[in-house]
Every structure is written in structure tokens, then in C-alpha cells.
């Protein structure tokens, strides 16, 4: 397992191949040598702002070079970056800032007002850097250019140990309030190393001495990886597996400011991208983009999807066009984030079920646990439990910020997801534990089965099913639907009848509510927020 520090990744790349491209953003191309200098200058600037080891600093922006520079600069100071999804705002943003006890914020000028209204209630925030891109600097904020203003005299060396906190990342908050997860340098880089030991993926390394050996078989003679990152860097998969792993390999990051499928295809072709790290929604848009069939994607080697079920149709279109695999991955924030990947399994001739997430990563142990805590045999559904070097230090405790390791996890870590293994030993994710019902005969009633049926109705635009405990203590499955124009005359009895004809009686929802808003409440990652829907059930009963 690696003992490197995140703050040294770019410096190591500079020492090996200083002129190699490290970062591409829009039309800006930055070498390892230049990027390393920018990181040092930013570290000096943050030190002037009194950033000390262990201090937490929030990042609140889309994909910009400033994110990359600031992230590694803070790592060199021993500080802890806190990436925050830009879709959290108002009361939710205040909650995240309170839970992480940040001392500073790095954002962009258009978002500064979101913080300005919160600052009176957050006295621990000493400064806010607002990036303007040449525009007007918001009063009360600091300019990014001022952070980098002081000339660099000496390199800034990382003030951390491998087991020190390197990142505070928030969970998605699907079943409860988002929790602040502390991950160490070792946790994060262990996850990068695990990805490099997959059965079906052999990455080019970053060592200059290996370049001649690899150049003969690399596409176009390219001896290093070029990774397209269309997902925001506040997504842990993009930040750690996309950004950190690419620099761990000595490769080039092509950072897409905001995802656009046509532009993404152009970036792959223009820069000879060998890797893509995306989500099911991103790959669905790519394979259905107007220019997908004509795009030159010959440089691609592997693609990895994270964030939910991956349609076999999408995987099949991708493979037929690129002649390369598209691997589905699974994980949780607490694992940095990956636990499973299809690339860890044996090759399959046909696209697998969309819920298949493959086998555990190297040195990750997974088991299925029953209601009583007993470890279940293969092919029996249970809660997925995990062990591995990539699992969190603990949850940050804002009441005791100087003791961030107070909340520890020992032994098997509960992921909160229900899963099952197949005859090949691959894991299949069923759903969140709270959203699955156990029927009297031992069957599992899964919301997705109901949602799939309802969404085949021509009058239904979207469906969401979830279990509900009645005041009498009975557990029942209910569903919501959002109707389209064709379904404006649909009623609950008609929808229940539709389900009765297509599902076993025990799997039909007891109630189907016609949702009165244009869309369901959703989390920042786009997933339906079932907890919010559950709270609205009494209004519909």
C-alpha cells in the first residue's frame, strides 16, 4: 500500500517529466513544472491567510484549474479540503459549513452572495476567496490573484503523515443528514492503488524509465494516461479516482468545466484521451449524442462509471463504438469511494445486469449480513459490509474539532446497501437497506421493480417507490408518480390495476400517489430524495 502524500503527487510528476502536460482546461495547457510552481505559490498565499495543519477549507465551485491548484496547495500545508456540491445552498449549505467548521472558503464570484448571507452566523470563517475571471471583485472577498501574488523563493513541502486527515467529504444524505467523513492520505491513495491492480485494466504508469517500453504499444505512441473528467471535482469519484489517480500515474488531466456531451467527444478526440471517469447519466448522454457515431474515439482504453445502475444498452453501444469496455463501479463516501468494480471480475462476453458492480477491489473484503448480524452465505441477499485500507478514519465531530478521530469504525463497516452475489461471485446492488421490504416468505420487495413497471406506462414521466410504516406499525410499499401530458387523466385505481397485471400480488404497491409537483425532490447528485417523499406521505393519505 502507498505511503505517498497527496501534496507530493504533482511534484513527483514534475521531477520525472517536468515538460509533460499535467492539466488541460479550455485552451489552457499546463505542464507539471508550471502546475507545481502554481501549487507552491498558492500554498504560500494560504499560509499568509494563517491556514495551519488540520484547518478545514471549503471548495465551492465547478471544474476550474483553481480547484486543482488550491486542493494540492492545502495538502502541502497539512490542511483539509472540504469539497461541497454547488447545488447545496441556503439552509443546507449552512448545515455543511457548520458540520465541517471551516476557517475559509474558495468559491467563484457569482456564488459569493450565497456565503455573504451566511457569514454573520458563521464566525469561524475568516476569509472567502472569490474567483472573478477578470470581473468585479465582490466587496468583502479576497481575489485569487492576491493568494498567488507573493513570489516563490523556496518549495513548500508537505507537513503531513500518511495517516493524517487529507479530505473531509460529505455523504449524499439519501437516508439522513449528510455526514462529514474524514479520509487520510493513506485511505485515498490506497483506493487509487487498488484501482491499478484490477484484473481487466492495466494502466500506463508515470515512470520516465518505462516510457520507451510502453510507447510501442500505447495508442499513437502515447506512453501515459490522458483522463477526461466530466464529473465535478466535488464528486469524490472524480476527485480521487479521476484526479488523484491520474497524477499518481503521472498522466494528464483533461478537465471539462461543465459537462456537455458534444464537447466531451471533441475533447477525447482532440487530446487523445485514454480514460473517461463518468456517471451513468453522462455515459447515457454520450452514447446518444448526435456526434457519437462519427467521433474518432480510437485513443480510448477504458471507461469507468460511478453513481448508480448502468444500463446494458449503454454499455453495449459504448463497446461497439469504441471497442473498449465500460466498467460499472460501486462504493460509498466512507471508502474513498470505491469498493467494487466490474474490472475486478473475469471478462464477460455480454453486458451484465445493470445492478452488477463486479467483484471487490484488491485487499477489500465484502460480506453480506442478515438482520441478526449473521454473515449470510453466497446468493442470499443481505446488507453489504466492508473492510479495507481505504475505509475512513472516522466521522468528523464538530463539537471536538481537535479530536477528529473520535468516531471510529472497527471490523466490518455497514454500507447501508442491500446486495446479493451471483454464481460468479459478482455483487449486485439491490437498494438502500431502509428502502427494501422483507416479505413474509423471505422475498425482498425492491422499489426499483415497482418503478420500472410504472415507468413503462405511457402516461407516467417518473416513478418513485418506498416503504412506509403506518401509525399501526405495519410496513407497506407505496409509490409516487409524476404524470406527463398523456397521463393527465390517470387515477390511482387505474395505476394500481396496471401494476396488478404486471407484478406478483405481493409486490404491488398498496397506494400510488399522483405527485402534484413537476418533479420529485432530488439530491444534488440527481437521485430521488426518498426521505423527503416519505415525509410527505401523510399529506397524501
C-alpha atoms as one frame of an Amber mdcrd trajectory, in Angstrom:
protein
   0.000   0.000   0.000   1.244   3.526  -0.812   2.871   5.806   1.749   2.868
   8.854  -0.541   1.184  12.141   0.332  -1.362  13.854  -1.890   0.541  17.137
  -1.817   3.553  15.465  -3.457   1.772  13.842  -6.433   2.298  16.740  -8.843
   5.833  17.381  -7.544   6.770  13.758  -8.233   5.387  14.118 -11.760   7.414
  17.310 -12.191  10.596  15.575 -11.047  10.069  12.727 -13.535   8.736  14.579
 -16.588   8.646  18.365 -15.983   7.542  19.253 -19.521   4.701  16.721 -19.688
   1.179  18.147 -19.766  -0.417  17.897 -16.337  -3.671  19.815 -16.846  -5.800
  20.836 -19.823  -8.730  23.226 -19.280 -10.407  25.057 -22.140  -7.460  26.157
 -24.306  -5.008  26.299 -21.382  -2.331  23.614 -21.265  -0.238  23.460 -18.093
   2.903  21.366 -17.654   3.873  19.558 -14.468   6.635  22.129 -13.902   4.237
  25.082 -14.152   1.470  23.437 -12.139   3.893  22.525  -9.348   5.008  26.163
  -9.124   1.405  27.397  -9.028   0.622  24.981  -6.212   3.619  26.198  -4.185
   2.648  29.845  -4.703  -0.914  29.130  -3.590   0.406  27.305  -0.524   2.447
  30.387   0.395  -0.658  32.536  -0.091  -2.802  30.309   2.119  -0.060  30.331
   4.751  -0.299  34.149   4.763  -4.004  33.686   5.487  -2.995  31.757   8.610
  -4.015  28.336   7.260  -2.440  25.750   9.552  -2.220  21.946   9.606  -5.624
  20.448  10.309  -7.574  23.571   9.273 -10.521  22.888   7.005 -11.184  24.943
   3.866 -14.332  24.637   1.744 -14.262  24.380  -2.069 -17.490  25.524  -3.720
 -17.120  25.728  -7.490 -17.424  23.826 -10.741 -14.391  22.385 -12.550 -11.725
  25.069 -12.651  -7.896  24.920 -12.516  -8.169  26.875  -9.254  -9.752  23.796
  -7.659  -6.762  21.647  -8.640  -4.186  24.227  -7.559  -5.926  25.043  -4.281
  -6.560  21.401  -3.412  -2.905  20.374  -3.659  -1.679  23.632  -2.093  -3.711
  22.929   1.040  -2.391  19.365   1.074   1.162  20.742   1.215   0.206  22.762
   4.305  -1.368  19.780   6.041  -4.801  21.428   5.796  -8.009  19.547   4.942
 -10.028  20.489   1.816 -13.823  20.214   2.108 -15.457  19.901  -1.362 -19.110
  20.982  -1.286 -21.644  20.337  -4.026 -22.651  23.671  -5.582 -26.300  22.582
  -5.596 -26.393  22.829  -1.801 -27.340  26.358  -0.800 -29.203  28.318   1.862
 -30.003  26.330   4.987 -28.413  23.162   3.581 -25.151  24.961   2.781 -25.091
  26.471   6.261 -25.509  22.999   7.779 -22.498  21.652   5.851 -20.343  24.616
   6.837 -21.321  24.243  10.491 -20.663  20.494  10.463 -17.204  20.931   8.930
 -16.124  24.003  10.959 -14.242  25.514   8.010 -11.972  28.519   8.513 -12.014
  29.623   4.891 -13.878  29.246   1.588 -12.754  29.188  -2.045 -15.598  29.889
  -4.477 -16.423  31.934  -7.581 -17.794  35.470  -7.595 -21.360  34.547  -8.700
 -21.673  32.259  -5.643 -20.235  34.724  -3.133 -23.690  36.052  -2.223 -24.650
  32.557  -1.017 -21.909  32.815   1.580 -22.274  36.501   2.371 -25.750  35.963
   3.798 -24.474  33.106   5.979 -21.244  34.670   7.292 -22.788  36.519  10.285
 -23.869  33.152  11.701 -20.502  31.502  10.942 -17.851  33.499  12.817 -15.211
  30.777  12.351 -14.963  31.594   8.633 -12.098  34.090   8.480 -11.898  34.633
   4.736 -13.608  33.911   1.422 -11.682  33.829  -1.846 -13.992  34.678  -4.769
 -12.598  33.884  -8.228 -13.689  36.549 -10.726 -12.055  35.598 -14.050 -11.272
  39.285 -14.589 -14.635  40.606 -13.422 -15.559  42.793 -10.469 -14.317  41.570
  -7.096 -17.231  41.253  -4.630 -16.757  43.590  -1.644 -15.561  41.697   1.401
 -13.960  38.878  -0.599 -10.339  38.151  -1.452  -9.051  37.890  -5.008  -7.474
  34.640  -6.173  -4.683  36.676  -7.760  -3.784  38.026  -4.313  -3.363  34.496
  -2.998  -0.738  33.847  -5.696   0.787  37.330  -5.531   3.910  36.634  -3.457
   6.933  35.444  -5.473   8.069  31.931  -4.654  11.516  31.593  -3.116  11.541
  28.014  -1.810   9.353  24.951  -2.433   6.651  24.191   0.118   6.982  20.659
   1.414   4.062  18.673   2.753   3.537  18.942   6.500   1.631  15.675   6.969
   1.907  11.981   7.661   0.143   9.352   5.547  -2.390   8.672   8.315  -3.304
  12.346   8.812  -6.681  13.643   7.555  -6.431  14.747   3.929 -10.071  15.295
   3.000 -13.449  15.891   4.585 -16.181  14.651   2.245 -19.910  14.676   2.909
 -22.132  11.669   2.310 -25.028  12.076  -0.136 -27.657  12.247   2.603 -30.062
   9.800   0.968 -31.458   8.395   4.213 -30.441  11.024   6.769 -28.443  14.235
   7.164 -25.147  14.310   5.272 -22.275  13.130   7.470 -18.736  14.578   7.373
 -16.329  11.749   6.513 -12.619  12.076   7.283 -10.263  10.290   4.888  -6.487
  10.143   5.234  -3.795  10.362   2.571  -3.375   6.621   3.037  -7.127   5.918
   2.616  -7.366   7.879  -0.623  -4.152   6.680  -2.232  -4.882   3.092  -1.188
  -8.077   3.353  -3.251  -6.033   4.654  -6.203  -3.568   1.766  -5.814  -6.398
  -0.765  -5.633  -7.695   0.515  -8.974  -4.276  -0.105 -10.523  -4.388  -3.792
  -9.621  -7.620  -4.697 -11.447  -7.836  -7.896 -13.489  -9.170  -6.191 -16.626
  -7.428  -2.797 -16.518  -3.692  -2.228 -16.874  -2.841   1.455 -16.659   0.238
   3.184 -18.026   2.459   4.322 -15.155   4.210   7.629 -14.679   7.848   6.480
 -14.558  10.058   8.025 -17.239  12.251   4.932 -17.354   9.276   2.863 -18.519
   8.262   5.251 -21.312  10.259   3.535 -24.056   8.812   0.133 -23.177   5.233
   1.409 -23.201   5.414   3.693 -26.202   5.483   0.765 -28.616   2.022  -0.447
 -27.587   0.370   2.750 -26.376  -2.218   4.319 -28.753  -0.394   6.712 -31.021
   2.821   6.034 -29.118   1.373   7.819 -26.067   3.159   6.391 -23.002   0.896
   7.831 -20.288  -2.780   8.101 -19.459  -4.877  11.087 -20.518  -8.036  11.189
 -18.407 -11.202  13.119 -19.242 -13.001  14.316 -16.102 -16.549  15.406 -16.992
 -17.858  14.937 -13.435 -17.459  17.832 -10.968 -14.442  17.571  -8.693 -16.707
  17.945  -5.663 -17.731  14.373  -6.546 -15.336  12.093  -4.641 -15.059   9.613
  -7.525 -13.911  12.390  -9.860 -11.624  13.939  -7.251  -9.844  10.829  -6.016
 -10.087   8.201  -8.763 -10.139  10.730 -11.589  -7.732  13.451 -10.432  -5.516
  11.875  -7.761  -5.081   8.551  -9.541  -4.189  10.213 -12.834  -1.457  12.232
 -11.118  -0.395   9.136  -9.175   0.215   7.605 -12.638   1.979  10.699 -13.952
  -0.752  11.273 -16.522  -2.638  14.242 -17.962  -5.993  15.503 -16.686  -8.413
  16.987 -19.224 -10.825  18.924 -17.010 -14.227  19.667 -18.524 -15.634  22.811
 -16.957 -19.255  21.665 -17.193 -20.412  18.501 -18.876 -21.646  18.776 -22.434
 -21.729  15.511 -24.457 -20.712  17.031 -27.785 -17.831  18.930 -26.217 -16.738
  15.817 -24.303 -16.482  13.860 -27.547 -14.420  16.670 -29.075 -12.084  16.707
 -26.055 -11.498  12.949 -26.307 -10.581  13.279 -29.968  -8.543  16.484 -29.626
  -6.404  15.358 -26.684  -6.243  11.613 -27.319  -7.943  10.737 -24.042  -7.332
   7.172 -22.908  -9.623   7.153 -19.850 -13.053   8.563 -19.015 -14.421   8.752
 -15.461 -18.151   9.476 -15.540 -21.593   8.529 -14.287 -24.475   6.509 -15.764
 -26.173   9.747 -16.838 -23.002  11.033 -18.516 -22.388   7.834 -20.478 -26.038
   7.650 -21.488 -25.804  11.164 -22.917 -22.527  10.383 -24.656 -23.754   7.268
 -26.486 -26.941   9.076 -27.513 -25.217  12.290 -28.600 -25.663  13.320 -32.216
 -21.943  13.080 -32.990 -21.181   9.824 -31.169 -21.213   7.556 -34.223 -18.867
   9.840 -36.202 -16.458  10.760 -33.383 -12.891   9.439 -33.514 -12.514   7.682
 -30.152  -9.653   5.371 -31.111  -7.422   6.625 -28.282  -9.756   5.329 -25.557
  -8.671   2.347 -23.463 -11.083   2.162 -20.512 -14.113   3.991 -19.143 -15.450
   3.856 -15.596 -18.941   4.737 -14.385 -19.891   5.505 -10.787 -23.113   6.586
  -9.136 -25.818   4.018  -9.862 -27.069   1.262 -12.170 -25.507   1.264 -15.626
 -27.783   0.242 -18.467 -26.612  -2.784 -20.508 -27.765  -0.921 -23.625 -25.432
   1.974 -22.829 -22.528  -0.400 -22.204 -23.226  -2.249 -25.440 -23.325   0.972
 -27.508 -20.098   2.138 -25.919 -18.286  -1.143 -26.543 -19.438  -1.444 -30.155
 -18.328   2.105 -30.975 -15.057   2.304 -29.016 -14.082  -1.387 -28.902 -13.227
  -0.759 -25.239 -15.002  -1.744 -22.018 -17.198   0.487 -19.886 -16.931  -0.724
 -16.290 -19.520  -0.078 -13.611 -18.155   0.773 -10.156 -19.715   0.850  -6.698
 -18.708   2.480  -3.480 -19.548   4.807  -0.630 -18.035   8.085   0.525 -16.563
   6.293   3.536 -14.460   4.076   1.217 -12.808   6.884  -0.712 -15.119   5.935
  -2.584 -14.697   2.594  -4.395 -15.343  -0.914  -3.081 -16.251  -2.864  -6.258
 -15.627  -2.646  -9.971 -16.563  -4.830 -12.902 -12.930  -4.611 -13.998 -12.054
  -6.714 -10.931 -14.138  -9.590 -12.364 -13.433 -12.004 -15.173 -14.255 -10.692
 -18.682 -17.861 -11.126 -19.773 -18.937 -11.606 -23.378 -22.249  -9.820 -22.909
 -23.241  -6.716 -20.939 -24.237  -7.774 -17.435 -27.310  -6.853 -15.461 -27.370
  -3.122 -14.732 -27.060  -3.782 -10.984 -23.827  -5.802 -11.385 -20.872  -3.986
  -9.816 -18.346  -6.800 -10.158 -16.002  -8.116  -7.516 -14.307  -6.302  -4.623
 -11.196  -4.275  -5.326  -7.899  -5.868  -4.245  -7.489  -6.031  -0.441 -11.162
  -5.112   0.047 -13.271  -7.684   1.881 -17.040  -7.735   1.445 -19.692  -9.842
   3.143 -23.478  -9.948   3.357 -25.073  -9.686   6.780 -28.589 -10.662   7.861
 -30.982  -8.954  10.253 -29.451 -10.697  13.275 -25.915  -9.695  12.313 -25.087
 -13.163  10.995 -22.862 -13.420   7.898 -25.002 -14.872   5.097 -23.967 -17.483
   2.526 -23.459 -16.509  -1.149 -26.558 -15.807  -3.275 -28.595 -14.775  -0.203
 -29.466 -11.081  -0.008 -28.248  -9.032   2.936 -26.646  -5.766   3.946 -23.255
  -5.242   2.341 -20.429  -4.991   4.898 -16.892  -3.879   4.047 -13.310  -3.993
   5.321 -10.256  -2.463   3.687  -7.372   0.017   3.965  -9.384   2.622   2.055
 -12.111   2.880   4.718 -12.428   6.156   6.619 -10.561   7.385   9.655 -13.920
   8.255  11.198 -16.624  10.905  11.134 -15.613  14.455  11.937 -17.083  15.642
  15.218 -17.690  19.430  15.050 -18.102  19.553  18.834 -14.497  18.335  19.213
 -12.657  19.542  16.098  -9.255  18.858  17.656 -10.161  15.190  18.080 -11.361
  14.319  14.571 -10.707  10.585  15.031 -13.077  10.269  17.975 -15.746   8.458
  15.976 -14.006   5.308  14.748 -15.211   2.227  12.917 -13.833  -1.206  13.748
 -14.260  -4.504  11.967 -16.985  -4.736   9.329 -18.303  -1.377   8.141 -22.037
  -1.284   7.233 -22.571   0.319   3.820 -26.334   0.696   4.267 -26.922  -1.033
   0.903 -28.613  -4.367   0.299 -26.828  -6.673  -2.127 -26.592 -10.238  -3.381
 -23.890 -12.257  -5.130 -24.391 -14.346  -8.266 -22.909 -17.701  -9.252 -19.713
 -15.988 -10.467 -19.187 -14.170  -7.181 -20.086 -10.761  -8.603 -22.017  -8.404
  -6.351 -25.362  -6.916  -7.360 -26.642  -3.846  -5.524 -30.350  -4.055  -4.707
 -31.160  -0.779  -2.943 -30.713   1.090   0.299 -31.470  -1.053   3.354 -34.147
   1.421   4.538 -35.932   1.228   1.183 -36.263  -2.566   0.916 -39.078  -4.607
   2.485 -38.665  -8.200   3.611 -41.810 -10.164   2.734 -43.173 -12.983   4.948
 -41.775 -15.731   2.686 -38.280 -14.243   2.796 -38.518 -12.399  -0.540 -37.232
  -8.867  -0.899 -39.562  -6.203  -2.216 -37.370  -3.693  -4.050 -38.597  -0.193
  -5.018 -36.858  -0.334  -8.399 -39.021  -3.275  -9.517 -42.169  -1.206  -8.974
 -40.643   1.918 -10.517 -39.658   0.063 -13.685 -43.210  -1.182 -14.200 -44.831
   2.188 -13.560 -42.415   3.975 -15.885 -43.466   1.708 -18.761 -46.914   3.326
 -18.640 -47.154   5.882 -21.458 -48.726   8.420 -19.102 -46.026   8.259 -16.419
 -42.969  10.513 -16.653 -41.241   9.312 -13.445 -41.966   6.956 -10.555 -40.563
   6.534  -7.053 -41.469   3.694  -4.679 -40.590   3.462  -0.992 -41.601   1.598
   2.158 -43.764   3.327   4.732 -44.571   2.382   8.319 -48.207   3.087   9.162
 -49.257   4.534  12.547 -50.306   0.970  13.449 -46.749  -0.255  12.826 -47.394
  -2.067   9.515 -44.725  -1.847   6.814 -46.194  -1.197   3.392 -44.808  -0.203
  -0.012 -46.231   2.918  -1.636 -45.333   4.754  -4.836 -45.440   8.236  -6.278
 -45.768   9.084  -9.965 -45.240  12.272 -11.955 -47.549  12.280 -14.949 -46.880
  13.616 -18.407 -49.408  15.197 -20.771 -50.604  11.781 -21.981 -51.386  10.731
 -18.404 -53.280  13.766 -17.187 -56.497  11.720 -16.778 -54.875   8.821 -14.912
 -56.167   7.928 -11.452 -54.788   5.847  -8.602 -57.120   2.855  -9.280 -56.016
   2.755 -12.924 -52.351   2.760 -11.938 -52.848   0.065  -9.309 -54.651  -2.061
 -11.888 -51.712  -1.510 -14.260 -49.325  -2.844 -11.618 -51.611  -5.770 -10.703
 -51.373  -7.063 -14.274 -47.566  -6.901 -14.341 -46.338  -7.680 -10.830 -46.937
 -10.527  -8.359 -49.676  -9.612  -5.919 -47.214  -9.408  -3.025 -45.082  -6.909
  -4.969 -47.794  -4.408  -5.876 -47.747  -1.083  -4.014 -50.589  -0.574  -1.554
 -51.036   3.048  -2.593 -49.933   5.077  -5.635 -49.922   8.836  -5.167 -50.046
  11.264  -8.091 -47.370  13.796  -7.207 -48.531  17.378  -7.510 -45.194  18.962
  -8.464 -43.378  18.848 -11.863 -40.639  16.600 -10.428 -39.691  14.752  -7.264
 -37.393  16.324  -4.691 -33.879  15.299  -5.627 -30.470  15.237  -4.030 -27.655
  17.245  -5.629 -26.476  14.070  -7.420 -29.861  13.808  -9.159 -31.162  10.823
  -7.173 -34.732  10.937  -5.895 -34.768  12.089  -2.277 -36.911   9.328  -0.825
 -36.605  10.663   2.703 -38.371  13.876   1.637 -41.072  11.883  -0.170 -41.591
   9.690   2.900 -42.222  12.801   4.991 -44.980  13.864   2.569 -46.926  10.595
   2.723 -49.347  11.764   5.485 -50.422  14.628   3.191 -51.487  12.119   0.522
 -53.188   9.554   2.759
